[in-house]
Amino acid sequence: MPYDLFISYSRHDNQKNRINQLIEYIQADFIEFAGRPLVLFFDATEIQGMDDWRHRILQGLRESRLLLVCLSPAYLQSEYCEWEFNEYLKHEIGRTYFGEGVAPIYFVEVPGWEDKGFELQCVAWVAELRRRQNFDLRPWFRDGVESLRDVNVQQRMRQLNGQLKERIARGERAEHSLGNVDAHNPHFIGRTTELRQLREAVALGKVGVLTAVHGLGGMGKTALAIEYAHAFAHEYGGGRWQIRCEGKQDLRAAIAELSGPLALEFNEDEKKETDRQFQRVLTELRRMADTHEPSRCLLLLDNVDRPKLVEPSQFQLLPAEEWLHVIATTRLGENDLHSKHKDRVFLPVDEILEADALELIESYQPGGKFSGDNECEAARAIVNLLGRFTLAVETVAVYLGQFTDDVTCIGFLSRLTKEGLLGLENAAEQSTEGVRHGEKRLAATLASTLGSITEPEKLVLTYASLLPADLVALPWIRTLVAEKFPELGKNSEPGYPDPWKNHLRRLLSLRLLQLTNVTDVAGQPLVVRIHRLVQSVILQSPERPSAISAGNLITHSWIRASELSDLWHISEHKWEIPVLVAFIEQVADKGEPGAHRLIATLCQWLPNVGNLDDPLRLLRKAEKLEVLTDQIDMSEKNETGNPWSCAPTAR
C-alpha cells in the first residue's frame, strides 16, 4: 500500500488550518511511536492542479490502509465525504481490517451525536460511522495546539497514534504473509455475518476447529473462505495454506501436497511413506509458526467431496493446538460428514443478502454508483428474481459492468423477464438431474455473457470445461487453441499487443476464469480456475464447438506425460504434475478411451515425485477398468525393492 492513512474531511472545517495543524502533529508524533514517517494521502498535497480529482481520490482510497475521518456537521452533510467513506468501506475487508480500518476523530460538535439511539435517525453510512470507536478531539478545533495542555487531550492523542501504529503494522504483516491461497477478489462484497462467525469458530479460542462451509455449489464457499484468509492474514504469521481436496480421501496425502508450496524436498525414505511426508509437512508448518508472529498457521481444505477425508479418525491426526487453525469448504452437509462433533462448526452459505447483492452490482457500475433510483430498484428486482443466488448475482454484476454503455439494469431486468425467469424464485423442488432451479437461473444469466465473447474465447472455455475445474492448465489450452487460430500460439513482436493475453484478460475480467497463485517466473498465469457450474453450462451449450472433446486433451496430456518423464525434477515443470494427475484421474473415472495408456505412461515416473498416494490411486482405478494385464499387489515390492521399476503394461 503506498499510503498509511487517507485523510477524509470537509474543507469547511479547515478554514483556520486546524486539519493541517492536526496532521502535522500526528505525523511528528507517529515518528516517535513507529520510528518511520507516516505516509498520508491528504488532498491538499496529493492532488495537483491538472489531476482528475475524483479519479485521484478514488485511487488514494484504494491504496490507503486506514481512513482517518474528521467528524463534524459539515462532514455529515457532504456528499463527497459520504462517497469517500463508502468507497473505503468497500475494500476494508480486503485490507485485513474488517471493521477496524476507520479512525473517526470527533472534531466538531455534532448535535445529538452522543445521544442513545442517534443512529436510528441517521442514514446507513452515518450509522456505520457512529459505530466505530472515535477519539474526542473537539478541544483541538477550538484551541489548536494549546489544547495539548489538557492531560485528557494528550492521552487521546497518544491512544490515536498508538492505534494507528498497531493497525498499520498489522497491514504490513498481512501484506508479507506467507502462503499459497488464491488472490483476493477486490469485488468481494458483504458477507460480514458469515466472516464474523468464521472468526468466532476458528480464531477465537476454538483450537483446531474444522469449520465446514457447506451449501449448494456456486454459493461462494471457497470465495468466503479465501476472503477470511485475506481479512485475517495478520493473525497467521506462519502462513495461510490452501489444499485442493477434490477426490481425495487420505488427509495425510492431501496435506503432504503442501511440500511444493513449502519448497520441501522429501528424502528417499519419505518418498516411500505417506505418513512420513505428512509428518514432515506438519513439522515444517510448526516451524513456520514458531519463527513468525503471530505464531499460527491456517489450513484451508478446499472443496472436500469425500467424507472419509474429514472423518474423526483422520482429523485427529492434526494437532489440536493453538498454532493451527483449519477451515474446510464442501458441498456435503452434517449428515454426510459423520454428523456433529465438538471440534467442528457448520456454516451454511446458501444466499447472499439483498443489501450485499445490491452493493455487489453497484460496485461494477460506472464510478461504483447506480446512476439513479430507478436503476437501483431494477437491480433489486434482478437480485430477487435470481433468488439471491450468489454466483448468478455475481455473473449479472460482471456482465453489467462490462457493458455499461449498452446495457442498463432496467434493460437487463426486461430481458430476464422476457426470457421467462419469473416464477423460478419459488421453485424449490429438485429437477430431474437433482439440481436446484437456482442453477438453471445461472445458465440463463451466463447466456448473456457467453454470447458476448469471441470464437477463440469460446474455444478456450470449452477446453477449460473439460479439465479439472481447479486446475485449468493455460499452456495446454493455448497449444490446442493455436491449432485452429495459429496467431494465438505466437508471441507478439515488440510494440504489439499479445492476442493470446488479450483473450485471457477478457475471460478473467468477465470472471469466467479466475486466477490462482500458480505462475511462471515472469508472473504470467499457468493455472486458472473455472467454476463447475460454468463448466456445466458451457458443455451443454448448443454453441459449444462440436469437434472439441476430451480426446483432444487426452492426446495432449499423454504427450506431456511422456515429455515430463525427463523433466519432472526441474522446478519450472513441477506445476504441471498435479494437473496431469487430476486430469488423468478424471478421465479414468469417466471411463474415457485412452485412460489406461495415460496411467501406464504417468506411473513410469510419477513415484519419483515423492507422493505415493497418486500412483497407487491411479493404478487402482486402472484395475477397476480392467485395462491392466498384471495383477499388482500394492503392498509388495519386487526383487529390486522398488515396486515401480516395472511399469504396468496395457492390454
WOTA-V774361 format. One record per backbone hydrogen bond with DSSP energy under -0.5 kcal/mol. CO is the residue of the C=O (numbers start at 1). NH is the residue of the N-H. E is the energy in kcal/mol with one decimal. If there is no record, write none. Layout:
co=CO nh=NH e=E
co=CO nh=NH e=E
This chain:
co=3 nh=65 e=-1.7
co=4 nh=66 e=-1.9
co=5 nh=7 e=-0.5
co=5 nh=41 e=-2.9
co=6 nh=8 e=-0.7
co=6 nh=68 e=-3.0
co=7 nh=9 e=-0.6
co=8 nh=70 e=-2.5
co=10 nh=13 e=-1.6
co=11 nh=14 e=-1.5
co=12 nh=15 e=-0.9
co=14 nh=17 e=-1.8
co=17 nh=21 e=-2.5
co=18 nh=22 e=-2.3
co=19 nh=23 e=-2.6
co=20 nh=24 e=-2.2
co=21 nh=25 e=-2.1
co=22 nh=26 e=-2.7
co=23 nh=27 e=-2.6
co=24 nh=28 e=-2.1
co=25 nh=29 e=-2.7
co=26 nh=30 e=-2.5
co=27 nh=31 e=-1.5
co=28 nh=32 e=-0.9
co=29 nh=33 e=-1.6
co=30 nh=34 e=-3.4
co=30 nh=35 e=-0.5
co=31 nh=35 e=-2.2
co=37 nh=39 e=-0.5
co=38 nh=40 e=-0.7
co=39 nh=4 e=-2.4
co=39 nh=5 e=-1.7
co=40 nh=42 e=-0.6
co=41 nh=7 e=-2.6
co=42 nh=45 e=-3.1
co=42 nh=46 e=-2.4
co=43 nh=47 e=-0.9
co=46 nh=48 e=-0.6
co=48 nh=51 e=-1.4
co=51 nh=53 e=-1.1
co=52 nh=56 e=-2.7
co=53 nh=57 e=-2.7
co=54 nh=58 e=-2.4
co=55 nh=59 e=-2.4
co=56 nh=60 e=-2.4
co=57 nh=61 e=-2.7
co=58 nh=62 e=-2.0
co=59 nh=63 e=-1.2
co=61 nh=64 e=-0.9
co=63 nh=3 e=-2.1
co=66 nh=6 e=-2.5
co=67 nh=69 e=-0.7
co=67 nh=103 e=-3.1
co=68 nh=8 e=-3.0
co=68 nh=70 e=-0.5
co=69 nh=71 e=-1.1
co=69 nh=105 e=-3.9
co=71 nh=107 e=-1.5
co=71 nh=108 e=-2.1
co=72 nh=76 e=-2.1
co=73 nh=77 e=-1.2
co=75 nh=78 e=-1.2
co=77 nh=79 e=-0.5
co=78 nh=82 e=-2.0
co=79 nh=83 e=-2.1
co=80 nh=84 e=-2.3
co=81 nh=85 e=-2.5
co=82 nh=86 e=-2.5
co=83 nh=87 e=-2.5
co=84 nh=88 e=-2.2
co=85 nh=89 e=-2.1
co=86 nh=90 e=-1.4
co=87 nh=91 e=-0.6
co=88 nh=91 e=-1.5
co=89 nh=92 e=-1.0
co=89 nh=93 e=-0.5
co=91 nh=95 e=-0.9
co=92 nh=95 e=-0.7
co=92 nh=97 e=-1.6
co=92 nh=98 e=-0.6
co=93 nh=96 e=-2.2
co=101 nh=67 e=-2.6
co=102 nh=104 e=-0.6
co=103 nh=69 e=-1.2
co=104 nh=106 e=-0.6
co=104 nh=135 e=-2.3
co=105 nh=71 e=-2.8
co=105 nh=107 e=-1.5
co=106 nh=137 e=-1.5
co=109 nh=111 e=-0.6
co=110 nh=113 e=-2.4
co=112 nh=115 e=-1.6
co=115 nh=118 e=-1.7
co=117 nh=120 e=-1.3
co=118 nh=121 e=-1.6
co=119 nh=122 e=-1.0
co=123 nh=127 e=-2.1
co=124 nh=128 e=-2.3
co=125 nh=129 e=-2.0
co=126 nh=130 e=-2.5
co=127 nh=131 e=-1.2
co=128 nh=132 e=-0.5
co=129 nh=132 e=-1.2
co=133 nh=104 e=-0.7
co=134 nh=136 e=-0.5
co=135 nh=106 e=-2.5
co=135 nh=137 e=-1.0
co=137 nh=140 e=-0.9
co=137 nh=141 e=-1.1
co=138 nh=142 e=-1.4
co=139 nh=143 e=-3.3
co=140 nh=144 e=-2.9
co=143 nh=146 e=-1.2
co=144 nh=147 e=-2.1
co=145 nh=148 e=-2.1
co=146 nh=149 e=-1.8
co=147 nh=150 e=-2.0
co=149 nh=151 e=-0.5
co=150 nh=154 e=-2.2
co=151 nh=155 e=-2.4
co=152 nh=156 e=-2.2
co=153 nh=157 e=-2.4
co=154 nh=158 e=-2.2
co=155 nh=159 e=-2.4
co=156 nh=160 e=-2.5
co=157 nh=161 e=-2.6
co=158 nh=162 e=-2.5
co=159 nh=163 e=-2.5
co=160 nh=164 e=-2.5
co=161 nh=165 e=-2.5
co=162 nh=166 e=-2.3
co=163 nh=167 e=-2.5
co=164 nh=168 e=-2.5
co=165 nh=169 e=-2.3
co=166 nh=170 e=-1.8
co=167 nh=171 e=-2.2
co=168 nh=172 e=-2.2
co=169 nh=173 e=-2.3
co=170 nh=174 e=-2.4
co=171 nh=175 e=-2.2
co=172 nh=176 e=-1.1
co=174 nh=177 e=-1.4
co=178 nh=240 e=-1.8
co=184 nh=186 e=-0.8
co=185 nh=188 e=-2.2
co=191 nh=195 e=-2.4
co=192 nh=196 e=-2.4
co=193 nh=197 e=-2.1
co=194 nh=198 e=-2.7
co=195 nh=199 e=-2.5
co=196 nh=200 e=-2.3
co=197 nh=201 e=-2.4
co=198 nh=202 e=-3.0
co=198 nh=203 e=-0.5
co=199 nh=203 e=-2.1
co=199 nh=204 e=-1.2
co=203 nh=205 e=-1.0
co=205 nh=207 e=-1.4
co=206 nh=209 e=-1.2
co=209 nh=211 e=-0.7
co=209 nh=326 e=-0.9
co=210 nh=212 e=-0.8
co=210 nh=345 e=-1.1
co=211 nh=213 e=-0.8
co=211 nh=328 e=-2.4
co=212 nh=214 e=-0.9
co=212 nh=347 e=-2.1
co=213 nh=330 e=-2.2
co=214 nh=349 e=-2.1
co=216 nh=219 e=-1.4
co=218 nh=391 e=-0.9
co=220 nh=224 e=-2.4
co=221 nh=225 e=-2.3
co=222 nh=226 e=-2.9
co=223 nh=227 e=-2.2
co=224 nh=228 e=-2.2
co=225 nh=229 e=-2.0
co=226 nh=230 e=-1.9
co=227 nh=231 e=-3.4
co=228 nh=232 e=-2.2
co=230 nh=233 e=-1.2
co=232 nh=235 e=-2.0
co=233 nh=236 e=-1.9
co=236 nh=239 e=-1.6
co=239 nh=298 e=-2.2
co=240 nh=180 e=-1.4
co=240 nh=181 e=-0.9
co=241 nh=300 e=-3.0
co=243 nh=245 e=-0.6
co=243 nh=302 e=-2.6
co=245 nh=248 e=-2.1
co=245 nh=305 e=-0.5
co=249 nh=251 e=-0.7
co=250 nh=254 e=-2.3
co=251 nh=255 e=-2.4
co=252 nh=256 e=-2.0
co=253 nh=257 e=-0.9
co=254 nh=257 e=-0.8
co=255 nh=258 e=-1.9
co=256 nh=259 e=-1.9
co=257 nh=260 e=-1.1
co=258 nh=262 e=-2.4
co=259 nh=264 e=-3.1
co=260 nh=263 e=-1.8
co=264 nh=266 e=-0.5
co=267 nh=271 e=-2.2
co=268 nh=272 e=-0.7
co=269 nh=272 e=-0.8
co=269 nh=273 e=-0.5
co=270 nh=273 e=-1.0
co=273 nh=277 e=-1.6
co=274 nh=278 e=-2.7
co=275 nh=279 e=-2.5
co=276 nh=280 e=-2.3
co=277 nh=281 e=-2.4
co=278 nh=282 e=-2.5
co=279 nh=283 e=-2.5
co=280 nh=284 e=-2.0
co=281 nh=285 e=-2.6
co=282 nh=286 e=-2.5
co=283 nh=287 e=-2.2
co=284 nh=288 e=-2.5
co=285 nh=289 e=-2.3
co=286 nh=290 e=-2.6
co=287 nh=291 e=-1.6
co=289 nh=292 e=-1.0
co=294 nh=237 e=-1.3
co=294 nh=238 e=-0.5
co=294 nh=296 e=-2.1
co=296 nh=238 e=-2.4
co=297 nh=325 e=-2.3
co=298 nh=241 e=-3.1
co=299 nh=301 e=-0.6
co=299 nh=327 e=-2.6
co=300 nh=243 e=-2.9
co=300 nh=302 e=-1.1
co=301 nh=329 e=-2.4
co=302 nh=245 e=-2.9
co=303 nh=305 e=-0.5
co=304 nh=331 e=-0.6
co=304 nh=332 e=-0.5
co=306 nh=309 e=-1.9
co=307 nh=310 e=-1.2
co=308 nh=311 e=-1.2
co=311 nh=314 e=-1.3
co=311 nh=315 e=-2.5
co=312 nh=316 e=-2.1
co=314 nh=317 e=-1.9
co=315 nh=318 e=-1.5
co=319 nh=321 e=-1.9
co=321 nh=324 e=-1.7
co=323 nh=297 e=-3.3
co=324 nh=208 e=-1.0
co=325 nh=299 e=-2.9
co=326 nh=211 e=-0.9
co=327 nh=301 e=-3.1
co=328 nh=213 e=-2.6
co=329 nh=304 e=-3.2
co=333 nh=337 e=-1.9
co=334 nh=339 e=-1.9
co=335 nh=338 e=-0.6
co=336 nh=338 e=-0.5
co=341 nh=344 e=-1.7
co=343 nh=210 e=-2.6
co=345 nh=212 e=-0.9
co=347 nh=214 e=-0.7
co=353 nh=357 e=-2.8
co=354 nh=358 e=-2.6
co=355 nh=359 e=-2.1
co=356 nh=360 e=-2.2
co=357 nh=361 e=-2.3
co=358 nh=362 e=-2.7
co=359 nh=363 e=-1.9
co=360 nh=364 e=-0.6
co=361 nh=364 e=-1.1
co=362 nh=365 e=-1.4
co=365 nh=368 e=-2.9
co=366 nh=369 e=-1.1
co=372 nh=376 e=-1.8
co=373 nh=377 e=-2.5
co=374 nh=378 e=-2.1
co=375 nh=379 e=-2.4
co=376 nh=380 e=-2.1
co=377 nh=381 e=-2.1
co=378 nh=382 e=-2.2
co=379 nh=383 e=-2.5
co=380 nh=384 e=-2.1
co=381 nh=385 e=-2.3
co=382 nh=386 e=-2.0
co=383 nh=388 e=-2.5
co=384 nh=387 e=-1.2
co=386 nh=389 e=-1.5
co=388 nh=352 e=-2.2
co=388 nh=390 e=-0.5
co=389 nh=393 e=-2.6
co=390 nh=394 e=-2.4
co=391 nh=395 e=-2.3
co=392 nh=396 e=-2.3
co=393 nh=397 e=-2.6
co=394 nh=398 e=-2.5
co=395 nh=399 e=-2.4
co=396 nh=400 e=-2.9
co=397 nh=401 e=-2.0
co=398 nh=402 e=-1.8
co=399 nh=403 e=-1.4
co=401 nh=404 e=-0.6
co=403 nh=406 e=-1.0
co=403 nh=407 e=-3.4
co=406 nh=408 e=-0.5
co=408 nh=412 e=-2.5
co=409 nh=413 e=-2.4
co=410 nh=414 e=-2.0
co=411 nh=415 e=-1.9
co=412 nh=416 e=-2.6
co=413 nh=417 e=-2.6
co=414 nh=418 e=-2.5
co=415 nh=419 e=-2.0
co=416 nh=421 e=-1.8
co=417 nh=420 e=-1.5
co=421 nh=424 e=-1.9
co=423 nh=426 e=-1.1
co=424 nh=427 e=-1.7
co=426 nh=428 e=-1.1
co=429 nh=437 e=-0.5
co=431 nh=434 e=-1.9
co=435 nh=431 e=-1.1
co=436 nh=439 e=-1.9
co=436 nh=440 e=-0.6
co=437 nh=440 e=-0.6
co=437 nh=441 e=-1.6
co=438 nh=442 e=-1.3
co=439 nh=443 e=-1.6
co=440 nh=444 e=-2.0
co=441 nh=445 e=-2.4
co=442 nh=446 e=-3.3
co=443 nh=447 e=-1.3
co=444 nh=448 e=-0.6
co=445 nh=448 e=-1.0
co=445 nh=449 e=-0.8
co=446 nh=450 e=-3.1
co=447 nh=451 e=-1.8
co=449 nh=452 e=-1.6
co=450 nh=453 e=-0.9
co=454 nh=458 e=-2.2
co=455 nh=459 e=-2.1
co=456 nh=460 e=-2.2
co=457 nh=461 e=-2.3
co=458 nh=462 e=-2.2
co=459 nh=463 e=-2.2
co=460 nh=464 e=-2.4
co=461 nh=465 e=-1.9
co=462 nh=466 e=-0.6
co=463 nh=466 e=-1.3
co=464 nh=467 e=-0.8
co=468 nh=471 e=-1.7
co=469 nh=530 e=-2.2
co=471 nh=473 e=-0.8
co=472 nh=474 e=-0.8
co=472 nh=528 e=-2.1
co=473 nh=477 e=-1.9
co=474 nh=478 e=-2.9
co=475 nh=479 e=-2.0
co=476 nh=480 e=-2.1
co=477 nh=481 e=-3.0
co=478 nh=482 e=-2.1
co=480 nh=483 e=-1.0
co=481 nh=484 e=-1.3
co=481 nh=485 e=-2.5
co=485 nh=488 e=-2.2
co=486 nh=489 e=-1.6
co=487 nh=490 e=-0.8
co=493 nh=496 e=-2.1
co=497 nh=499 e=-0.7
co=498 nh=502 e=-2.1
co=499 nh=503 e=-2.1
co=500 nh=504 e=-2.4
co=501 nh=505 e=-2.9
co=502 nh=506 e=-1.8
co=503 nh=507 e=-2.1
co=504 nh=508 e=-2.2
co=505 nh=509 e=-2.5
co=506 nh=510 e=-1.8
co=507 nh=512 e=-1.8
co=507 nh=513 e=-1.5
co=508 nh=511 e=-1.4
co=514 nh=529 e=-2.9
co=517 nh=519 e=-0.9
co=518 nh=526 e=-2.6
co=518 nh=527 e=-1.5
co=520 nh=523 e=-2.1
co=524 nh=520 e=-2.4
co=526 nh=474 e=-2.5
co=526 nh=475 e=-0.5
co=527 nh=516 e=-0.8
co=528 nh=472 e=-2.4
co=529 nh=514 e=-2.3
co=531 nh=535 e=-2.4
co=532 nh=536 e=-2.3
co=533 nh=537 e=-2.4
co=534 nh=538 e=-2.5
co=535 nh=539 e=-2.7
co=536 nh=540 e=-1.4
co=537 nh=541 e=-0.5
co=538 nh=541 e=-1.0
co=541 nh=544 e=-1.5
co=545 nh=548 e=-1.4
co=549 nh=552 e=-1.1
co=549 nh=553 e=-0.8
co=550 nh=554 e=-2.7
co=551 nh=555 e=-2.4
co=552 nh=556 e=-1.8
co=553 nh=557 e=-3.0
co=554 nh=558 e=-2.1
co=555 nh=559 e=-1.9
co=556 nh=560 e=-2.4
co=557 nh=561 e=-2.8
co=558 nh=562 e=-2.1
co=559 nh=563 e=-2.5
co=560 nh=564 e=-2.7
co=562 nh=565 e=-0.9
co=563 nh=566 e=-1.2
co=564 nh=567 e=-0.7
co=564 nh=568 e=-2.1
co=567 nh=570 e=-2.1
co=570 nh=573 e=-2.2
co=570 nh=574 e=-0.6
co=571 nh=574 e=-1.1
co=573 nh=576 e=-1.6
co=574 nh=577 e=-1.0
co=574 nh=578 e=-0.6
co=575 nh=579 e=-0.6
co=576 nh=580 e=-2.4
co=577 nh=581 e=-2.5
co=578 nh=582 e=-2.3
co=579 nh=583 e=-2.5
co=580 nh=584 e=-2.8
co=581 nh=585 e=-2.4
co=582 nh=586 e=-1.9
co=583 nh=587 e=-2.4
co=584 nh=588 e=-2.1
co=585 nh=589 e=-2.3
co=586 nh=590 e=-1.5
co=587 nh=592 e=-2.6
co=588 nh=591 e=-1.1
co=592 nh=595 e=-1.8
co=594 nh=598 e=-1.9
co=595 nh=599 e=-2.4
co=596 nh=600 e=-2.5
co=597 nh=601 e=-2.2
co=598 nh=602 e=-2.8
co=599 nh=603 e=-2.6
co=601 nh=604 e=-0.9
co=602 nh=605 e=-1.4
co=602 nh=606 e=-2.3
co=605 nh=608 e=-1.5
co=606 nh=609 e=-2.1
co=607 nh=610 e=-1.0
co=610 nh=612 e=-0.8
co=611 nh=614 e=-0.5
co=611 nh=615 e=-0.7
co=612 nh=616 e=-1.8
co=613 nh=617 e=-2.3
co=614 nh=618 e=-2.4
co=615 nh=619 e=-2.5
co=616 nh=620 e=-1.9
co=617 nh=621 e=-1.8
co=618 nh=622 e=-2.2
co=619 nh=623 e=-2.3
co=620 nh=624 e=-2.0
co=621 nh=625 e=-1.6
co=622 nh=627 e=-1.7
co=623 nh=626 e=-1.3
co=627 nh=651 e=-1.7
co=630 nh=632 e=-0.9
co=631 nh=633 e=-0.6
co=632 nh=634 e=-0.8
co=633 nh=636 e=-1.4
co=638 nh=641 e=-2.2
co=641 nh=643 e=-0.5
co=642 nh=645 e=-1.7
co=645 nh=647 e=-0.7
co=649 nh=629 e=-1.3
